[in-house]
Structures are given as structure tokens and as C-alpha cells.
């Protein structure tokens, strides 16, 4: 009987040893780690205002696709005609739109700004498009516009000897109108004044990028 008990205890010890070795070599799978990053806050909201984030809208043109080449007709070397634009996805709170067209590859001043080709503000909040060839003039019955050279659209003009430039069309949906005059100060100061006035009123944004470089002579 003593021999049987001793043999049983030895067998149990051996089983426990084998089990411990197996666990050490094959530890139980741990649940996947949870991400530590938090969702990025939505831009455009007012501090403490609780008025919601910025909606992503869609901006397109039948003249060129996003990331496509802007036709000569809409460039300085062509007829300098503003391209047709249309958009969708504006929030219900929209009262006006602001369109800013700039050359992201043409730094000016101290390098913190770039070349403004067109800025249109107080586009009616019910609008869903801008027709081709907006006429020159600092003010229309409903809108105001400027560029780096005057109260009109100024097409792209990247030199043929350099790289292709990226012309960024940014459309902002605002829950207010912008009370900034289109005359009386430089284009850079007007642009800064409009952007400052709209900063806390942005409720949606859309971006369209066109490429351009002058044809080789």
C-alpha cells in the first residue's frame, strides 16, 4: 500500500511538472490591446458653445477632377475664366459660403502665406454652385470677391521651367455672413480679415485640388 501511494504521488508530481512546462511554453492568449488614442476633436466648434463640429463636404468641377490638371481656359495663359464649381453636404445651419483659391506652392512674404488667386465671400447659404466665368467686380448683389491682383478670379500661372503647382480650392460653410469690405486695403489684409471673421463660424469644409504648369514655349 505504501508503495502504491508513493507511486501515485510521483505520477501526480510528474503531471504537474509537464503542465507547468506547457503553460510556460504556450501562455494563454491575451486580449488585444485597446487603442490609447482618443478620437480627434472636430474643428470649427466654439469653446463652450456646444454648436457641433465641422462637416466634411464635397466640392467638384466639371472642368477638372480632384488632383487633375486645370485646363488652359482657366489659367492666365488662356482666358483667365473662373471654373464652374458645385458642392454638396452643407449643414442646415449654413448662412453663407466662403471660397478661397490659393497656390500652395507659391510662398509669399515671410513664407507663412501663399499666393491668393481668388476669394469669394458671402455666397448665399442656399447656393450649391458657382457658374463658370464669374464677372469682375469687387461686389455683386450678393457676393464680394478679390484676388492678389484685383476684384476678380486670377488663374494659375506656374512657370513652365519649374514643377507643377497645386492650386487649392477651399469652400467653407458658415453659420453667419462676413462683414468685410472688398476694397480699402491690400488683398493680404482683406484675406486675413475675412479669415479672422469666419474663424468661429465654420460649420463645413470641402477641398478640391487642381494642378497646373504653363505649357513649354
PEMO-V73231 format. One line per field, one symbol per residue. ss: DSSP state (a for helix, b for strand, c for the rest). Layout:
BEGIN
ss = ???
END
This chain:
BEGIN
ss = caaaaaaaaaaaaaaaaaaaaaaaacccccccccccccccccccccccccccccbbcbbbcccccccbbccaaabcccccccccbbbbcccccccbbbbbbbbbbbbbccccbbbbbbbbbbbbccccbbccccccccbccccbbbcccccccccbccccccccbbbbbbbbbbccccccccccccaaaaaaaaaaaaaaabbbbbbbbbbbccccc
END
